[in-house]
Amino acid sequence: MPLHRLLYRSEITLPGSETAVRHQIDAIVAESEARNAAAELTGALLYVRGLIVQVLEGPLPAIEATFERICCDLRHRRVELLELTQAEGRMFGSWSMTHIRVGHDLDALLPTRLIEIGADGASAHATINLMRSLLTAGAARAASQAEGEAAATARASLSRP
Ligand SMILES: Cc1cc2nc3c(=O)[nH]c(=O)nc-3n(C[C@H](O)[C@H](O)[C@H](O)COP(=O)(O)O)c2cc1C
């Protein structure tokens, strides 16, 4: 079955502080992982300052059924479909769903970028590429941090008499 990819944008209606909202989004993503995996869906979700953009990729019937449920969910509003196209391969194949983390520098810049995504394929595609880059950059940062910590532990154990 040909693979499809969908991108939408919405405004979160979840209550509470920015931290509380992020925790609730983490919970949504955690619940979605098993459901998406069962439906052969992969994707990612980015939350910045009240805005959500989410990518779903997989078989079209599964994307449609999931997006229909997402659209009815009152935890966000103004759900706007930005792109639905056939895809050559998966860009988020390693994640049945993941919450993309961004640093404070991007947190300030991204909302403008996300508001500007028109319904034209070009900027939707650029946004999907950006989400993928943020995800791989985040994974690389975490890996190098883990490597640094492992090296520090090794150094500490070597310097012990
Ligand atoms: C921002 C947002 C993203 C969501 N992403 C997914 C998703 O990727 N997969 C999914 O199954 N449900 C997702 N949900 C949850 C669905 O809206 C819905 O609550 C869930 O699929 C259960 O549906 P049901 O109660 O009709 O069984 C998301 C909800 C929100 C608010």
The ligand as a MOL file (V3000), in Angstrom:
LIG
                    3D

  0  0  0     0  0            999 V3000
M  V30 BEGIN CTAB
M  V30 COUNTS 31 33 0 0 0
M  V30 BEGIN ATOM
M  V30 1 C -2.3460 17.3010 19.7210 0
M  V30 2 C -2.8780 15.8820 19.7170 0
M  V30 3 C -2.1900 14.8920 19.0280 0
M  V30 4 C -2.6680 13.5760 19.0080 0
M  V30 5 N -1.9940 12.6220 18.3120 0
M  V30 6 C -2.4980 11.3790 18.2370 0
M  V30 7 C -1.8520 10.3610 17.4740 0
M  V30 8 O -0.8010 10.5630 16.8710 0
M  V30 9 N -2.4150 9.1100 17.4390 0
M  V30 10 C -3.5660 8.8240 18.1210 0
M  V30 11 O -4.0330 7.6590 18.0470 0
M  V30 12 N -4.1810 9.7510 18.8630 0
M  V30 13 C -3.6910 11.0100 18.9460 0
M  V30 14 N -4.3290 11.9550 19.7140 0
M  V30 15 C -5.4530 11.5350 20.5540 0
M  V30 16 C -6.7490 11.4340 19.7680 0
M  V30 17 O -7.2830 12.7160 19.5710 0
M  V30 18 C -7.7580 10.5660 20.5230 0
M  V30 19 O -7.9980 11.0940 21.7970 0
M  V30 20 C -7.2530 9.1440 20.6890 0
M  V30 21 O -6.8220 8.6290 19.4680 0
M  V30 22 C -8.3330 8.2170 21.2810 0
M  V30 23 O -9.4710 8.2700 20.5130 0
M  V30 24 P -10.8160 7.5420 20.9890 0
M  V30 25 O -11.1000 8.0430 22.3760 0
M  V30 26 O -11.8380 7.9710 19.9750 0
M  V30 27 O -10.5110 6.0710 20.9670 0
M  V30 28 C -3.8700 13.2580 19.7230 0
M  V30 29 C -4.5450 14.2800 20.4080 0
M  V30 30 C -4.0650 15.5790 20.4150 0
M  V30 31 C -4.7970 16.6470 21.1590 0
M  V30 END ATOM
M  V30 BEGIN BOND
M  V30 1 1 1 2
M  V30 2 1 2 3
M  V30 3 2 2 30
M  V30 4 2 3 4
M  V30 5 1 4 5
M  V30 6 1 4 28
M  V30 7 2 5 6
M  V30 8 1 6 7
M  V30 9 1 6 13
M  V30 10 2 7 8
M  V30 11 1 7 9
M  V30 12 1 9 10
M  V30 13 2 10 11
M  V30 14 1 10 12
M  V30 15 2 12 13
M  V30 16 1 13 14
M  V30 17 1 14 15
M  V30 18 1 14 28
M  V30 19 1 15 16
M  V30 20 1 16 17
M  V30 21 1 16 18
M  V30 22 1 18 19
M  V30 23 1 18 20
M  V30 24 1 20 21
M  V30 25 1 20 22
M  V30 26 1 22 23
M  V30 27 1 23 24
M  V30 28 2 24 25
M  V30 29 1 24 26
M  V30 30 1 24 27
M  V30 31 2 28 29
M  V30 32 1 29 30
M  V30 33 1 30 31
M  V30 END BOND
M  V30 END CTAB
M  END
